[in-house]
Structure formats: structure tokens, C-alpha cells
Amino acid sequence: METELAIATNRLTKQFDRYVAVNQVELQVEIGEVYGLIGPNGAGKTTLIRMLSAAEEPTTGEIYLYGDRLLRNNSNPHLKQRLGYLPDDFPLYEDLNVWDYLEYFARLYYLKSPHRRRRLQEVLELVQLTSKRDSKINTLSRGMKQRLSLARTIIHEPMLLFLDEPVSGLDPIARMQFREIIKVLQTAGMTILISSHVLSDLAQLCTSVGIMELGSLVESTSLTELYQRLSLQQIIITTLGNLEDLKRELKHHPKVEEWEVIPEKNSLRVNFSGGDEESADLLRSLIHQGLPIREFHCTQEDLETIFLKLGHKQVS
């Protein structure tokens, strides 16, 4: 397999009795990427992540991490030691304090002093819990507990990190703090695969995304390419004059597909199939016709809209 890939799977399949949870998935993730895994409940995301992190045995198929075959036997122990896996339901030992909890896991990974103490200080600073090092875990907020779980997952400096719904149930501030930590880890060279239902977070974090449906990987591409191929450009056009005059002029432009009236703003939300040059031409032509344009704002459909469109296509 290609050694420049952090993850490569070959017809990866997991079957439970008659139920196929993951169906012949061909996944490729490049080194240094943040890869977002999207899909409804039951799509197979968690099962796929569990197989990639050696927590679940595939029924058939192969997994290669950094060019080495991953097996759930005693082979490649060095490879398994460089994986970090944060499931969505990993329990915390509530009666321990933060430092003792992290030290326990550091010892499980055979981190020796004085490196162990240095590493604990580093991860506490990264997840912004240095001031909580002596606090009991049961006194922490949900966001702090999730950041502590991440600290435990990266204590041994993994090169490949698997995160399954890490921001589930977190408030917007806690999600923002978690996002910033992920960005730091990527900058440090870590490859990260993350599943989440919070698509706005993935849109800010990910370089590539994979969309799963009924156990199959129906899309896997860079986020940039996905937007270029599937995201409609929309233009908000606000006029100080009559909306009917604006509509009449828009009918003459070949790149204008349809529009929606925003009555409270005297505006139209226009679906536009052209690029930047065509949108500039449209603005010039509207002004040339003497229309009093107050706002001309280009946007694109977001990741959530694209996902819903793709899901509709799969059902249709």
C-alpha cells in the first residue's frame, strides 16, 4: 500500500450475524490530514473507527496504517502504541484527581520519569486544565471532562488520533475550545480522523471528509473539492427600489437559476451557477441598468446543506 497514506483500507467489512455494519469500505487518509467522518446514526462510523483503532476485528478486508498492516494479534506492537482512540462513551474515574488520572494512563503506556512528569504538564497546558491538576474529576464541567479525556488519549504522543463524537453534548464555548486543541494537534503533525454530527465544527476543522450511508462510504474527498462540486453559490441581493424590477433583470442572466424572496429585507436569495467573474458581471449589469443595489453578498451552501442533499439522493 502507499506509504504516504496514514490510513488505507481494502474492502473493509464488518458483519454482525446478518447485519452488515461496514460494507467494503475503501478509505484513504493522507498524513497530516484532519479527516471528518459524517453520516446518520447507524451508518457504520463508530464500527469503522473501532476497526481502524484495533478495538474491533474486521470480518473481511485489510487495514494499513502508514504502510503497515494492522492486525489485532501481537504483530506490530509499535504501531498500536502510536494510536490514540477516544470513544464517545469512555468512562472517567470520578474519584481520582486530574493529575493522578493522567499519571495512571501514562504509566500504562510505560512513560518513565522525568519524561512522564514533563508530558503530563504539557498535555494539561494544551487542554487548559493546569489549574485543575489537583481537582477531583467529579467536580469538573462536561467540557473539562472531555478535554481531560483528550489529554488521556494523547498522553503517549500518538501519530494517529481517532475521535468518535468528541463534542457531543458540549456547549458552543466548550466546542470552540475543543476545536482549537485539535488545530494545535494538527499543526504538530498529528493525523486525525474525527466523526461528529456537528457539521459546522467539521467544516472549520477538516481538510477532507467522508460520508457514510448504510455501512458504505458514498463520498470521500477534500472539503475544497466537495464545495466546488456540490455547493451552490448563492447571492443575497438587496435593492432600495422595486423587487419586480430586480427580478426582471435577473431573468436575462444565464447563470441565475432561481431565487427566493426575503421580504423583510427587500432582498432576493439567488442560486447562481457562475464563478467570481460571472458574479462581478452580474453586479455590473444590474448597476448599469440603474437599479439601486444596496447589498450584493456572495455565499456558498454549507456542509450541512450538502450532506442533506447527498442523503436525499441516496434515499431517492
Sine and cosine of phi, psi and omega as CSV:
sin_phi,cos_phi,sin_psi,cos_psi,sin_omega,cos_omega
0.00,0.00,0.26,-0.97,-0.06,-1.00
-0.94,0.35,0.86,-0.52,-0.07,-1.00
-0.96,0.28,-0.30,0.95,0.01,-1.00
-0.98,0.18,-0.06,1.00,0.05,-1.00
-1.00,-0.02,0.71,-0.70,0.11,-0.99
-0.96,0.30,-0.63,0.78,-0.01,-1.00
-0.73,-0.69,0.71,-0.70,0.15,-0.99
-0.56,-0.83,0.80,-0.60,0.04,-1.00
-0.88,-0.48,0.47,-0.88,-0.02,-1.00
-0.81,-0.59,0.96,-0.28,0.05,-1.00
0.77,0.64,0.71,0.71,-0.08,-1.00
-0.95,0.31,0.82,-0.58,-0.11,-0.99
-0.67,-0.74,0.65,-0.76,0.12,-0.99
-0.73,-0.69,0.82,-0.57,-0.03,-1.00
-0.83,-0.56,0.76,-0.65,0.11,-0.99
-0.94,-0.34,0.95,-0.30,-0.12,-0.99
0.81,0.59,-0.89,-0.46,-0.01,-1.00
-1.00,-0.07,-0.07,1.00,-0.07,-1.00
-1.00,-0.05,0.84,-0.54,0.04,-1.00
-1.00,-0.08,0.96,-0.28,-0.05,-1.00
-0.99,0.15,-0.61,0.79,0.05,-1.00
-0.74,-0.67,0.79,-0.61,-0.19,-0.98
-0.86,-0.50,0.99,-0.14,0.14,-0.99
0.76,0.65,0.81,0.59,-0.05,-1.00
-0.99,0.17,0.77,-0.64,0.10,-0.99
-0.93,-0.38,0.98,-0.17,-0.10,-1.00
-0.90,-0.43,0.69,-0.72,0.10,-1.00
-0.73,-0.68,0.81,-0.58,0.02,-1.00
-0.79,-0.61,0.82,-0.57,-0.02,-1.00
-0.98,0.19,0.42,-0.91,0.00,-1.00
-0.88,0.48,0.72,-0.69,0.04,-1.00
1.00,0.04,-0.01,1.00,0.00,-1.00
-0.99,0.17,0.40,-0.92,0.34,-0.94
-0.95,-0.32,0.94,-0.34,-0.12,-0.99
-0.96,-0.28,0.85,-0.52,-0.02,-1.00
-0.99,-0.11,0.76,-0.65,0.01,-1.00
-0.96,-0.29,0.86,-0.50,-0.12,-0.99
-0.87,-0.49,0.55,-0.84,0.08,-1.00
0.26,-0.97,0.37,-0.93,0.02,-1.00
-0.94,0.34,0.19,-0.98,0.10,-0.99
-0.84,0.54,0.69,-0.73,0.00,-1.00
1.00,0.06,0.07,1.00,-0.03,-1.00
-0.97,0.23,-0.31,0.95,0.01,-1.00
0.94,-0.34,0.12,0.99,-0.08,-1.00
-0.89,0.46,-0.77,0.64,-0.04,-1.00
-0.90,0.44,-0.67,0.74,0.02,-1.00
-0.89,0.46,-0.66,0.75,0.04,-1.00
-0.88,0.47,-0.73,0.69,0.00,-1.00
-0.89,0.46,-0.64,0.76,0.02,-1.00
-0.89,0.45,-0.61,0.79,0.06,-1.00
-0.93,0.37,-0.68,0.74,-0.02,-1.00
-0.91,0.42,-0.47,0.88,-0.02,-1.00
-0.99,-0.11,0.19,0.98,0.05,-1.00
0.93,0.38,0.33,0.94,0.07,-1.00
-1.00,0.01,-0.22,0.97,-0.03,-1.00
-0.66,-0.75,0.64,-0.77,0.01,-1.00
-1.00,0.05,0.80,-0.60,0.08,-1.00
-0.91,0.42,0.50,-0.87,0.14,-0.99
-0.96,0.29,-0.75,0.66,0.11,-0.99
-0.59,-0.81,0.22,-0.98,0.04,-1.00
0.99,-0.17,0.08,-1.00,-0.11,-0.99
-0.74,-0.67,0.51,-0.86,0.07,-1.00
-0.83,-0.55,0.77,-0.64,0.09,-1.00
-0.85,-0.53,0.80,-0.61,0.07,-1.00
-0.89,-0.45,0.87,-0.49,-0.05,-1.00
0.80,0.60,0.59,0.81,0.07,-1.00
1.00,0.04,-0.18,0.98,-0.01,-1.00
-0.98,-0.18,0.65,-0.76,0.01,-1.00
-0.94,0.33,0.75,-0.66,0.03,-1.00
-0.99,-0.10,0.84,-0.54,0.05,-1.00
-0.77,-0.64,0.47,-0.88,-0.02,-1.00
-1.00,0.01,0.51,0.86,0.11,-0.99
-0.95,-0.31,-0.41,-0.91,-0.05,-1.00
-1.00,0.05,0.11,0.99,0.01,-1.00
-0.97,0.24,0.44,-0.90,0.07,-1.00
0.78,0.62,0.77,0.64,0.02,-1.00
-0.88,0.47,-0.53,0.85,0.01,-1.00
-0.89,0.45,-0.62,0.78,0.02,-1.00
-0.90,0.43,-0.72,0.70,-0.02,-1.00
-0.90,0.44,-0.53,0.85,0.01,-1.00
-0.93,0.36,-0.28,0.96,-0.02,-1.00
-0.99,-0.16,0.23,0.97,0.05,-1.00
-0.97,-0.23,0.59,-0.80,0.13,-0.99
-0.83,-0.56,0.76,-0.65,-0.08,-1.00
-0.74,-0.68,0.88,-0.48,0.06,-1.00
-0.92,-0.39,0.99,-0.15,0.05,-1.00
-0.96,0.29,0.18,-0.98,-0.06,-1.00
-0.99,0.13,-0.04,1.00,-0.07,-1.00
-0.69,-0.72,0.49,0.87,-0.05,-1.00
-0.95,0.30,0.80,-0.60,-0.07,-1.00
-0.97,0.24,0.53,-0.85,0.13,-0.99
-0.97,-0.24,0.50,-0.87,0.04,-1.00
-1.00,0.01,1.00,-0.04,-0.23,-0.97
-0.88,0.48,-0.46,0.89,-0.07,-1.00
-0.99,0.13,-0.21,0.98,0.04,-1.00
-0.99,0.14,0.39,-0.92,0.19,-0.98
-1.00,0.03,0.17,-0.99,-0.15,-0.99
-0.87,0.50,-0.73,0.69,-0.05,-1.00
-0.90,0.45,-0.73,0.68,-0.05,-1.00
-0.90,0.43,-0.59,0.81,0.03,-1.00
-0.88,0.47,-0.75,0.66,0.00,-1.00
-0.92,0.38,-0.61,0.79,0.00,-1.00
-0.91,0.42,-0.60,0.80,0.04,-1.00
-0.84,0.54,-0.74,0.68,-0.01,-1.00
-0.95,0.31,-0.55,0.83,0.05,-1.00
-0.88,0.47,-0.62,0.78,0.04,-1.00
-0.93,0.37,-0.59,0.81,0.05,-1.00
-0.88,0.48,-0.52,0.85,0.04,-1.00
-1.00,0.01,0.17,0.99,0.07,-1.00
0.89,0.46,0.54,0.84,0.12,-0.99
-0.96,0.27,0.78,-0.63,-0.07,-1.00
-0.98,-0.18,0.49,-0.87,0.12,-0.99
-0.95,0.30,0.51,-0.86,0.01,1.00
-1.00,0.09,-0.05,1.00,-0.01,-1.00
-0.87,0.50,-0.60,0.80,-0.05,-1.00
-0.87,0.49,-0.72,0.70,0.00,-1.00
-0.90,0.44,-0.67,0.74,0.02,-1.00
-0.87,0.49,-0.69,0.73,-0.04,-1.00
-0.92,0.40,-0.64,0.77,0.05,-1.00
-0.88,0.48,-0.68,0.74,0.03,-1.00
-0.90,0.45,-0.64,0.77,0.00,-1.00
-0.89,0.45,-0.74,0.67,-0.07,-1.00
-0.95,0.32,-0.55,0.84,0.07,-1.00
-0.89,0.45,-0.64,0.77,0.05,-1.00
-0.92,0.39,-0.66,0.75,-0.01,-1.00
-0.88,0.48,-0.69,0.73,-0.06,-1.00
-1.00,-0.04,0.16,0.99,0.11,-0.99
0.86,0.51,0.73,0.69,0.03,-1.00
-0.81,-0.58,0.29,0.96,-0.01,-1.00
-0.84,0.55,-0.65,0.76,-0.03,-1.00
-0.95,0.31,-0.20,0.98,-0.03,-1.00
-0.96,-0.27,0.23,0.97,-0.14,-0.99
-0.86,0.50,-0.51,0.86,-0.03,-1.00
-0.98,-0.19,0.10,1.00,-0.03,-1.00
-0.99,0.11,0.58,-0.81,0.11,-0.99
-0.93,0.38,0.60,-0.80,-0.05,-1.00
-0.89,0.46,-0.54,0.84,-0.04,-1.00
-0.94,0.34,-0.11,0.99,0.06,-1.00
-0.99,-0.10,-0.08,1.00,-0.06,-1.00
-0.99,0.14,0.45,-0.89,0.13,-0.99
-0.95,0.31,0.21,-0.98,0.01,-1.00
-0.87,0.49,-0.66,0.75,0.01,-1.00
-0.90,0.44,-0.66,0.75,0.04,-1.00
-0.90,0.43,-0.66,0.75,0.02,-1.00
-0.88,0.47,-0.62,0.78,0.00,-1.00
-0.94,0.35,-0.60,0.80,0.07,-1.00
-0.92,0.39,-0.58,0.82,0.07,-1.00
-0.91,0.42,-0.65,0.76,0.05,-1.00
-0.88,0.48,-0.64,0.77,0.05,-1.00
-0.91,0.41,-0.66,0.75,0.03,-1.00
-0.86,0.52,-0.67,0.74,0.04,-1.00
-0.89,0.46,-0.58,0.82,-0.05,-1.00
-0.95,0.31,-0.46,0.89,-0.06,-1.00
-0.95,-0.31,0.15,0.99,-0.09,-1.00
-0.85,0.52,-0.51,0.86,-0.07,-1.00
-0.99,-0.12,0.24,0.97,0.06,-1.00
0.84,0.54,0.87,0.50,0.02,-1.00
-0.93,0.38,0.41,-0.91,0.07,-1.00
-1.00,-0.10,-0.26,0.97,-0.02,-1.00
-0.71,-0.71,0.84,-0.55,-0.12,-0.99
-0.88,-0.48,0.79,-0.62,0.03,-1.00
-0.92,-0.39,0.85,-0.53,-0.04,-1.00
-0.84,-0.55,0.88,-0.47,-0.04,-1.00
-0.96,-0.28,0.96,-0.29,-0.01,-1.00
0.78,0.63,0.82,0.57,-0.11,-0.99
-0.96,0.29,-0.32,0.95,-0.04,-1.00
-0.95,-0.31,0.24,0.97,-0.01,-1.00
-0.87,0.49,0.82,-0.58,0.05,-1.00
0.99,0.15,0.04,1.00,-0.01,-1.00
-1.00,0.05,0.51,-0.86,0.05,-1.00
-0.98,0.21,0.21,-0.98,-0.08,-1.00
-0.83,0.55,-0.61,0.79,0.00,-1.00
-0.93,0.37,-0.68,0.73,0.02,-1.00
-0.90,0.43,-0.61,0.79,0.04,-1.00
-0.91,0.42,-0.65,0.76,0.02,-1.00
-0.89,0.46,-0.68,0.73,0.02,-1.00
-0.88,0.47,-0.65,0.76,0.00,-1.00
-0.91,0.42,-0.67,0.74,0.03,-1.00
-0.85,0.52,-0.69,0.73,-0.04,-1.00
-0.90,0.44,-0.59,0.80,0.04,-1.00
-0.91,0.42,-0.68,0.73,0.01,-1.00
-0.87,0.50,-0.65,0.76,0.01,-1.00
-0.89,0.45,-0.62,0.78,0.03,-1.00
-0.90,0.43,-0.68,0.74,-0.01,-1.00
-0.90,0.44,-0.63,0.78,0.04,-1.00
-0.91,0.41,-0.68,0.74,0.02,-1.00
-0.86,0.51,-0.53,0.85,0.01,-1.00
-0.98,0.21,-0.04,1.00,0.09,-1.00
0.97,-0.23,0.10,0.99,-0.02,-1.00
-0.98,0.18,0.62,-0.78,0.13,-0.99
-1.00,-0.06,0.75,-0.67,-0.15,-0.99
-0.77,-0.64,0.78,-0.63,0.16,-0.99
-0.92,-0.40,0.83,-0.56,-0.13,-0.99
-0.74,-0.68,0.75,-0.66,0.12,-0.99
-0.96,-0.27,0.59,-0.81,0.00,-1.00
-0.28,-0.96,0.50,-0.86,0.16,-0.99
-1.00,-0.02,-0.15,0.99,0.01,-1.00
-1.00,0.01,1.00,0.05,-0.16,-0.99
-0.94,0.35,-0.43,0.90,0.04,-1.00
-0.91,0.42,-0.56,0.83,0.06,-1.00
-0.92,0.38,-0.70,0.71,0.00,-1.00
-0.89,0.46,-0.61,0.79,0.00,-1.00
-0.88,0.47,-0.52,0.85,0.01,-1.00
-0.99,0.13,-0.41,0.91,-0.13,-0.99
-0.99,-0.15,-0.63,0.78,-0.33,-0.94
-1.00,0.06,0.52,-0.85,0.18,-0.98
-1.00,-0.07,-0.51,0.86,0.02,-1.00
-0.63,-0.78,0.34,-0.94,0.03,-1.00
-0.68,-0.73,0.48,-0.88,0.16,-0.99
-0.82,-0.57,0.68,-0.73,-0.02,-1.00
-0.92,-0.40,0.85,-0.53,-0.02,-1.00
-0.96,-0.27,0.60,-0.80,0.03,-1.00
-0.55,-0.83,0.87,-0.49,0.05,-1.00
0.80,0.60,0.67,0.74,0.08,-1.00
1.00,0.04,-0.16,0.99,-0.04,-1.00
-0.96,-0.29,0.51,-0.86,0.08,-1.00
-1.00,0.00,0.98,-0.19,-0.13,-0.99
-1.00,0.04,-0.32,0.95,0.08,-1.00
-0.57,-0.82,0.64,-0.77,0.15,-0.99
-0.46,-0.89,0.94,-0.34,-0.13,-0.99
-0.32,-0.95,0.19,-0.98,0.09,-1.00
-0.93,0.36,0.49,-0.87,-0.01,-1.00
-0.89,0.46,-0.61,0.79,0.02,-1.00
-0.88,0.48,-0.73,0.69,-0.01,-1.00
-0.91,0.41,-0.60,0.80,0.01,-1.00
-0.89,0.45,-0.69,0.72,0.03,-1.00
-0.90,0.45,-0.70,0.72,-0.04,-1.00
-0.89,0.46,-0.60,0.80,-0.10,-0.99
-1.00,0.08,-0.58,0.81,-0.20,-0.98
-0.85,-0.52,-0.20,0.98,-0.05,-1.00
-1.00,-0.05,0.89,-0.46,0.08,-1.00
-0.94,0.34,0.67,-0.74,0.16,-0.99
-0.98,0.20,0.69,-0.72,0.06,-1.00
-0.85,-0.53,0.59,-0.81,0.02,-1.00
-0.83,-0.56,0.82,-0.57,0.12,-0.99
-1.00,0.00,0.88,-0.47,-0.01,-1.00
-0.88,-0.48,0.86,-0.51,0.02,-1.00
-0.92,-0.40,0.72,-0.69,0.00,-1.00
-0.86,-0.50,0.52,-0.85,0.12,-0.99
-1.00,0.08,-0.15,0.99,-0.03,-1.00
-0.98,-0.21,-0.58,-0.82,-0.07,-1.00
-1.00,0.03,0.75,-0.66,0.00,-1.00
-0.89,0.45,-0.53,0.85,-0.01,-1.00
-0.90,0.44,-0.59,0.81,0.07,-1.00
-0.90,0.44,-0.66,0.75,0.02,-1.00
-0.90,0.44,-0.70,0.72,0.00,-1.00
-0.87,0.49,-0.67,0.74,-0.02,-1.00
-0.86,0.50,-0.67,0.75,0.00,-1.00
-0.94,0.34,-0.61,0.79,-0.01,-1.00
-0.90,0.43,-0.51,0.86,0.00,-1.00
-0.88,0.48,-0.39,0.92,-0.04,-1.00
-1.00,0.10,-0.18,0.98,-0.10,-0.99
-1.00,-0.10,0.85,-0.53,-0.11,-0.99
-0.92,0.39,-0.36,0.93,-0.04,-1.00
-1.00,0.00,-0.11,0.99,0.06,-1.00
-1.00,0.10,0.86,-0.51,-0.09,-1.00
-0.99,-0.12,-0.76,0.65,0.04,-1.00
-0.31,-0.95,0.15,-0.99,0.03,-1.00
-0.54,-0.84,0.27,-0.96,0.03,-1.00
-0.76,-0.65,0.72,-0.69,-0.02,-1.00
-0.98,0.18,0.71,-0.70,0.16,-0.99
-0.93,-0.37,1.00,0.04,-0.22,-0.98
-0.88,0.47,-0.58,0.81,-0.07,-1.00
-0.93,0.36,-0.28,0.96,0.00,-1.00
-0.93,-0.37,0.01,1.00,-0.11,-0.99
0.81,0.59,0.75,0.66,-0.12,-0.99
-0.76,-0.65,0.26,-0.96,0.15,-0.99
-0.83,-0.55,0.67,-0.74,0.17,-0.98
-0.99,-0.16,0.94,-0.34,-0.19,-0.98
-0.97,-0.25,0.80,-0.60,0.18,-0.98
-0.99,0.16,0.81,-0.58,-0.19,-0.98
-0.76,-0.64,0.81,-0.58,-0.09,-1.00
-1.00,-0.05,-0.04,1.00,-0.02,-1.00
-1.00,0.02,0.03,-1.00,0.04,-1.00
-0.99,-0.17,-0.34,-0.94,-0.07,-1.00
-0.90,0.44,-0.66,0.75,-0.03,-1.00
-0.91,0.41,-0.66,0.75,0.00,-1.00
-0.92,0.39,-0.59,0.81,0.02,-1.00
-0.93,0.37,-0.58,0.81,0.08,-1.00
-0.91,0.42,-0.63,0.78,0.06,-1.00
-0.88,0.47,-0.65,0.76,0.01,-1.00
-0.88,0.47,-0.72,0.70,0.00,-1.00
-0.88,0.48,-0.69,0.73,0.01,-1.00
-0.87,0.49,-0.67,0.75,-0.05,-1.00
-0.93,0.37,-0.60,0.80,0.02,-1.00
-0.91,0.41,-0.66,0.75,0.02,-1.00
-0.93,0.36,-0.63,0.78,0.02,-1.00
-0.87,0.49,-0.53,0.85,0.02,-1.00
-0.99,0.16,0.04,1.00,0.09,-1.00
0.99,0.12,0.27,0.96,0.01,-1.00
-0.98,0.22,0.72,-0.69,-0.03,-1.00
-0.98,0.18,0.99,0.17,-0.06,-1.00
-0.98,0.18,0.84,-0.55,0.01,-1.00
-0.99,-0.15,-0.51,0.86,-0.02,-1.00
-0.60,-0.80,0.68,-0.74,0.06,-1.00
-0.60,-0.80,0.99,-0.13,-0.20,-0.98
-0.82,-0.57,0.87,-0.49,-0.02,-1.00
-1.00,-0.03,0.73,-0.68,0.09,-1.00
-0.69,-0.73,0.12,-0.99,0.11,-0.99
-0.80,-0.59,0.45,-0.89,0.12,-0.99
-0.86,0.50,0.61,-0.79,-0.06,-1.00
-1.00,0.06,0.05,-1.00,-0.07,-1.00
-0.88,0.48,-0.61,0.79,0.00,-1.00
-0.89,0.45,-0.67,0.75,0.02,-1.00
-0.90,0.44,-0.67,0.74,0.03,-1.00
-0.88,0.47,-0.71,0.71,0.00,-1.00
-0.87,0.49,-0.69,0.73,0.00,-1.00
-0.91,0.41,-0.61,0.79,0.06,-1.00
-0.90,0.43,-0.70,0.72,0.01,-1.00
-0.90,0.43,-0.64,0.77,0.03,-1.00
-0.89,0.46,-0.62,0.78,0.03,-1.00
-0.90,0.43,-0.63,0.78,0.02,-1.00
-0.91,0.42,-0.60,0.80,-0.02,-1.00
-0.92,0.39,-0.59,0.81,-0.02,-1.00
-0.97,0.23,-0.54,0.84,-0.11,-0.99
-0.91,0.42,0.00,0.00,0.00,0.00
